[in-house]
């Protein structure tokens, strides 16, 4: 083989290795961004509960979200129905605080659970909160919200 051909082959191999390394780095950064964005969604939902602000939660609800609440409501709801259902729930169960302390972030689905402290008719109570998210083309959406 001529020395020029060997140099070309070495340059090609090094170029392929560099492109592969950059691609792997980009994939790992994208995975990190996905995980961070799911955590941000959970933080926003937690803020929505803590401030009794339904809009902070409802913006992550799309059609066919399963909602199961302490007041007996349990079904699949559209985004507009979910807003109404959550509004009624917040009227009856005024949130004092929510802490989502068990968060699991995966590629396509992420989960969080925690404790909700509420006041109902002047009496304090506690409930468990479970939230499941699914990654879509437009971002993370709530597919299940349970307060029991």
C-alpha positions in Angstrom: 0.0 0.0 0.0 1.2 3.5 -0.8 1.9 5.8 2.2 -0.7 8.2 0.9 -3.4 5.5 1.0 -2.5 4.6 4.6 -2.7 8.2 5.7 -6.2 8.5 4.1 -7.3 5.3 5.8 -6.0 6.5 9.2 -7.7 9.9 8.7 -11.0 8.2 7.8 -10.9 5.9 10.8 -10.1 8.8 13.1 -13.0 10.8 11.6 -15.4 8.0 12.1 -14.3 7.6 15.8 -14.7 11.3 16.3 -18.2 11.4 14.8 -19.2 8.4 16.9 -17.9 10.0 20.1 -19.8 13.2 19.4 -22.9 11.2 18.6 -22.6 9.3 21.9 -22.1 12.6 23.8 -25.1 14.2 22.2 -27.3 11.1 23.1 -26.2 11.3 26.7 -26.9 15.0 26.9 -30.3 14.5 25.3 -31.1 11.8 27.9 -29.9 14.2 30.7 -32.2 16.9 29.3 -35.1 14.5 29.2 -34.6 13.6 32.9 -34.2 17.2 33.9 -37.3 18.2 32.0 -39.4 15.5 33.7 -38.1 16.7 37.1 -39.1 20.3 36.2 -42.6 19.1 35.3 -42.9 17.3 38.7 -41.7 20.5 40.4 -44.3 22.6 38.5 -47.1 20.1 39.5 -45.9 20.3 43.1 -46.0 24.1 43.0 -49.5 23.9 41.5 -50.7 21.7 44.5 -48.9 23.9 47.0 -50.4 27.1 45.7 -53.8 25.5 44.9 -53.2 26.7 41.3 -54.9 24.2 38.9 -53.5 25.9 35.8 -49.9 24.8 36.8 -51.1 21.2 36.8 -53.7 21.3 34.0 -51.2 22.5 31.4 -49.6 19.0 31.6 -53.0 17.3 31.2 -54.1 16.2 27.7 -57.1 14.0 26.7 -57.5 10.6 28.2 -55.8 11.3 31.6 -56.8 9.0 34.4 -57.6 10.8 37.5 -58.5 9.1 40.8 -59.2 11.4 43.7 -59.9 11.1 47.4 -63.4 12.6 46.9 -64.5 9.5 44.9 -63.9 10.8 41.4 -62.2 8.1 39.3 -62.2 8.1 35.5 -60.5 9.1 32.3 -60.9 12.8 31.5 -60.2 15.3 28.7 -58.1 18.3 29.6 -61.2 20.6 30.1 -63.0 18.0 32.2 -59.8 17.4 34.3 -59.6 21.2 35.0 -63.2 21.2 36.3 -62.6 18.0 38.4 -59.4 19.3 39.9 -61.1 22.7 40.6 -63.9 20.9 42.6 -61.3 18.8 44.4 -59.2 21.9 45.4 -62.4 23.6 46.7 -63.1 20.6 49.0 -59.5 19.6 49.9 -57.5 22.8 50.3 -53.9 21.8 50.0 -51.6 22.9 52.8 -48.5 21.2 51.3 -47.4 18.6 48.9 -43.9 17.0 48.9 -43.1 14.7 45.9 -40.2 12.8 47.4 -40.0 9.6 45.4 -39.3 10.5 41.7 -38.3 8.0 39.1 -37.3 9.3 35.7 -37.2 7.0 32.7 -36.9 7.6 29.0 -40.6 7.3 28.0 -42.4 7.3 31.4 -41.6 8.9 34.7 -43.3 8.6 38.1 -43.5 10.5 41.3 -45.2 10.0 44.6 -45.4 11.8 47.9 -47.6 13.1 50.7 -50.3 15.7 50.5 -51.5 17.6 53.6 -54.9 19.2 53.2 -57.7 20.9 55.1 -61.3 19.9 54.6 -64.0 21.7 56.6 -61.3 23.0 58.9 -59.9 19.5 59.7 -56.4 18.5 58.6 -55.8 15.3 56.8 -53.2 13.5 54.7 -53.2 11.7 51.4 -50.8 9.9 49.1 -50.2 11.5 45.7 -49.1 9.5 42.7 -48.3 11.0 39.3 -47.3 9.3 36.1 -45.9 11.2 33.1 -45.4 10.1 29.5 -42.9 11.7 27.1 -44.5 12.9 23.8 -43.3 14.9 20.9 -44.3 18.1 22.6 -43.1 17.3 26.1 -44.1 15.4 29.2 -47.8 15.0 29.9 -49.7 13.6 32.9 -51.3 10.2 32.1 -52.3 9.4 35.7 -53.0 11.5 38.8 -54.0 9.8 42.0 -54.7 11.4 45.4 -55.9 8.8 47.9 
